[in-house]
Amino acid sequence: MGIELDGKQYETDEDGYMVDIADWNENVANYFAKETDLEELTEKHWQIINFLRDYYNEYQIAPMVKILIKAIMKDEKIMGDKVGKKRDASKMLYELFPMGPGIQACKIAGLPKPTGCV
């Protein structure tokens, strides 16, 4: 299985997630965003995507949603004047990725399909 973008093949699993995260790039992210009904990735989307990729590179697993929410709460660029408010961070995360931060954001970030509580 796979997708083709700009003449290059990208292998995906049966659920459409990247097989090799090293193949990921912005074009792939934009493709997956549109495929999951996000027309445009904003700066806030990219901050979450980059956090997910960095976390995965360090721990070889996608972070649980509660870890992602804690990271958002600490980032003024994402949260603005609502820094430190868990409910606002969670709401923002689900507004950015309405299909779920684990499923949708991980796919856009080129990570494997998450398992467990993400």
N, C-alpha and C positions, 0 to 999 in steps of 0.2 A: 504494500500500500504506500501511497505517497502523494505529494503535491508537486506541481511544477511551477516555478516562478522565474521569470526572466531567463528561460532556457535551462534552468538548473533543477534537478530532481532532489526532493527532500523526502526521506523515508519517514513514514508515520506508522504508528501501531494501529490496531483495529478500531481504536476510539479516536483516532486522528491526532494523537499527541506525537511530538517529535521523538524519534528513536535515539538520535545522537544530538545532545544539546549543543555540541560544538558546531553544528551546522546552522544554528539559529542566527538570525540577523534581523535588522529593523524591518526589512521587507516581509519576512516570515511573520513577525509580530503583527504588522499591519494586515496581512492576509488573514491571520487567525482572529484578529479583532473584528474585521468585517464579517467573517464567517460566523462569529458569535454575536452579531448584531450591534457592534460598537463601530460607529462610522469614523470616529476620530479618536486617536489616543492623545490625551492632554498631557501636560507636564506632570500632573498628579498621577496619571496612569503610569507614566514612565518611571516615576519615583518608586511606585509599588513594584513594577516589573523588575527594575534594577535591584531592589531589595531582595525580591524572591530569588533572582539569579545569584546574587552574592551569597545569600544564606545557603542556597543549594550547593554552590561551589565549596563552601566551607564545611557543611555537614552532610552532604550527599542525600538530603531529604528536604522536601518542601516544609516550611514552618507551619505549625498549627495556627489556626486563625487567631487564637489569643496572643501568640507571639507577634503576629503581624499587626494586630491592634495595638499592642504595647509599643511597637516600633513607630507606628503612625502617631501615637499620642506624644511621642518625644520629638517629632519633626515639625517645626514651625512652618516650614515651607508647604507641607501638606495640610496641616490643621489650622493654620492662621491663628486667630484669637481663641480657638477652642482647644488649644493644647492642654492635654491632661484629662480630658473628659472622655471616658471609655465609651459611653453611649454614642457620643458624637463621632468618635473614631470608627466605631462599628457601622453606624449609619452611613458614613462617608464611604467606607470600604464597599458596602453593598450597593451604594449609588454608583460608584465607579465600575463595579463588576456585578451587575444585577443577577447573573446566572450563578453567582457564588465566587468568592475570592479564591477558593481552592481550585475549583474546576476551571473557571473561565480565566482567571489571572495566570494560573500555572500553564495553561495551554498557550496563552499569548506569549508568556515568558519563555516558551520552548522547553519547559520542564516535563518530566514524565507525569502521567496521570497520578494525582495524589491518592494515597490510601489513608484510611483512618480519619481522624478528626482534623480536617483542614477546611 
